[in-house]
Amino acid sequence: MTAAVVIDLRRGRLSGLFARMRDEDGIGLIELLIALLVLNVGIFATLGAFTSAASTLKRSSRISTAAAIADQEIEALHNLKYSQIVNVGPAAWPSAQTPDGGSYTFQVVVTSGAGVQVTGGSANLKQAAVTVTSNADPRAKVTSITTFSRCTQSGLQGDTGQTPCQS
């Protein structure tokens, strides 16, 4: 009978321990703390995504503005006489003329003759590379390249008094 009593005592002690473990006092507080931890991780991840997206949008706006400035410079070069197409800059672009009000620097590098990277480069060709860089973000940089021909450029008679490239 002593063995039966010992087993009963052990069962009584174990059942008391199991009863305490099944007791749900304090479980709600632990669940709340875990839920707050998960919520904070989600909030910080979302905040990081918004910050990254905002900086990407700002850089793409600067690149877009730099591309527009490069296009304007290319068009201005197309309106010049062939002899007036020369190296420029680096020079500051007026910030009052930019849509974002930022400051930009542009540079025009002109290559002529055999240095022009087109098939059959000749003395009648010039190539202009316009590079525009945002002063606020040097990674926002755009380069546009165009080729000019003495034979087709505007203001041809102003260069020599006669139309060049006539055969």
C-alpha positions in Angstrom: 0.0 0.0 0.0 2.9 2.3 0.4 3.6 2.1 -3.3 0.1 3.2 -4.1 0.2 6.1 -1.7 3.5 7.3 -3.2 2.1 7.2 -6.7 -0.9 9.1 -5.5 1.3 11.7 -3.9 3.3 12.1 -7.0 0.2 12.3 -9.1 -1.1 15.0 -6.7 2.1 17.0 -7.0 2.2 16.6 -10.8 -1.4 17.5 -11.3 -0.8 20.6 -9.2 2.1 21.6 -11.4 0.1 20.9 -14.6 -2.8 22.9 -13.1 -0.5 25.9 -12.6 0.9 25.6 -16.1 -2.7 25.5 -17.5 -3.5 28.6 -15.5 -3.8 31.6 -18.0 -2.8 34.3 -15.5 -0.3 36.7 -17.3 -0.6 35.1 -20.7 -2.6 38.1 -22.1 0.3 40.4 -21.2 2.9 38.2 -22.9 0.6 38.0 -26.0 0.3 41.8 -26.0 4.0 42.3 -25.8 4.7 39.9 -28.7 2.0 41.7 -30.8 3.5 45.1 -30.1 7.0 43.7 -31.1 5.6 42.4 -34.4 3.7 45.7 -35.0 6.9 47.7 -34.4 8.9 45.6 -36.8 6.2 46.2 -39.5 6.0 49.9 -38.8 9.8 50.3 -39.0 9.9 48.3 -42.3 7.2 50.5 -43.8 8.9 53.7 -42.6 12.2 52.5 -44.2 10.4 51.8 -47.5 8.8 55.3 -47.6 12.2 56.9 -46.9 13.9 54.9 -49.6 11.0 55.7 -52.1 11.2 59.4 -51.3 14.9 59.6 -52.0 14.5 57.6 -55.2 11.7 60.0 -56.4 13.9 63.0 -55.6 16.8 61.5 -57.6 14.6 60.6 -60.6 13.2 64.1 -60.6 16.7 65.5 -60.8 17.6 63.1 -63.6 14.5 64.1 -65.5 15.3 67.8 -65.1 18.9 67.2 -66.2 17.6 65.4 -69.3 15.3 68.3 -70.1 18.2 70.8 -69.7 20.4 68.6 -72.0 17.6 68.6 -74.6 17.3 72.4 -74.5 21.1 72.7 -74.9 21.1 70.3 -77.9 18.3 72.3 -79.5 20.2 75.6 -78.9 23.2 74.0 -80.6 21.1 73.0 -83.6 20.1 76.6 -84.0 23.7 77.8 -84.3 25.9 78.1 -87.3 28.3 75.3 -87.8 31.3 77.5 -87.0 29.6 78.6 -83.7 29.4 75.1 -82.3 32.2 75.1 -79.7 33.1 73.8 -76.3 31.2 75.3 -73.4 31.6 75.2 -69.7 31.3 73.8 -67.2 28.7 76.5 -66.7 25.8 76.9 -64.3 22.3 76.6 -65.6 20.0 79.3 -64.2 18.0 77.8 -61.4 15.0 80.1 -62.2 14.6 78.1 -65.4 14.4 74.6 -63.8 11.1 73.1 -62.8 12.4 71.9 -59.5 14.3 75.1 -58.7 17.5 73.1 -58.3 21.0 74.1 -59.5 22.6 72.3 -62.4 25.9 72.5 -64.2 26.2 71.7 -67.9 29.2 71.2 -70.2 29.4 70.9 -74.0 32.4 69.0 -75.4 32.7 69.3 -79.2 34.7 66.8 -81.3 35.3 67.4 -85.0 36.9 65.8 -88.0 38.2 62.3 -87.7 37.5 62.1 -84.0 33.7 62.0 -84.6 32.4 58.5 -83.7 30.3 57.9 -86.9 31.1 55.9 -90.0 33.3 58.0 -92.3 34.1 60.8 -89.9 35.2 63.8 -91.9 36.1 67.5 -91.6 32.5 68.3 -92.3 31.2 66.7 -89.1 31.1 67.7 -85.5 29.8 65.8 -82.5 28.7 67.5 -79.4 28.3 65.8 -76.0 26.2 67.8 -73.5 26.6 66.6 -69.9 24.3 68.0 -67.2 24.9 67.3 -63.5 22.7 68.2 -60.5 24.7 70.1 -58.0 22.6 68.7 -55.2 23.1 65.0 -56.2 26.2 64.4 -58.4 24.8 60.9 -59.3 22.0 62.6 -61.2 24.0 63.1 -64.4 22.7 63.0 -68.0 24.8 63.0 -71.2 23.2 63.6 -74.6 25.2 63.3 -77.8 24.4 64.7 -81.3 26.2 65.0 -84.6 26.3 68.1 -86.8 27.1 68.2 -90.5 28.5 71.3 -92.2 26.3 70.3 -95.2 23.0 70.5 -93.4 23.5 72.9 -90.4 21.4 76.0 -90.2 22.9 79.3 -91.3 25.1 77.7 -93.9 25.7 80.8 -96.0 27.0 82.7 -92.9 30.0 80.4 -92.6 31.7 80.9 -96.0 29.2 82.9 -98.1 28.4 79.8 -100.1 26.7 76.5 -99.4 29.4 73.9 -98.5 29.4 70.3 -99.6 28.0 71.1 -103.1 29.3 68.8 -105.8 
